[in-house]
């Protein structure tokens, strides 16, 4: 929503500036009676843009700290799993499975080279 408002505001600004550049100083106020309202709109648009950027800058450290805390929690869970008895018992099975997978992949690649597919 904010992006759409900002895009519409930019279109209005360009239209206003184009109108302003084609008018003379004498008839500017006469031909554009909404000029005061538009200037307030432009000021509000600038203020809201500044507030958006300030909020993003202020929220960045909090978001970084939350991400760091989540990373530490996940690393702690992984460490707990790897230290568990079931993980240590199944290590030989995982090794055999990985070795068979790598061997089959090697054979498949060699067959493709020989077969020319």
Secondary structure, DSSP 8 states (H G I E B T S, - for coil): -HHHHHHHHHHHHHHHHHHHHHS-TTTHHHH-TTHHHHHHHHHHHHHHHHHHHHHHHHHHHHHHHHHHHHHHHHHHHHHHHHHSHHHHHTHHHHHHHHHHHHHHHHHHHHHHHHHT-
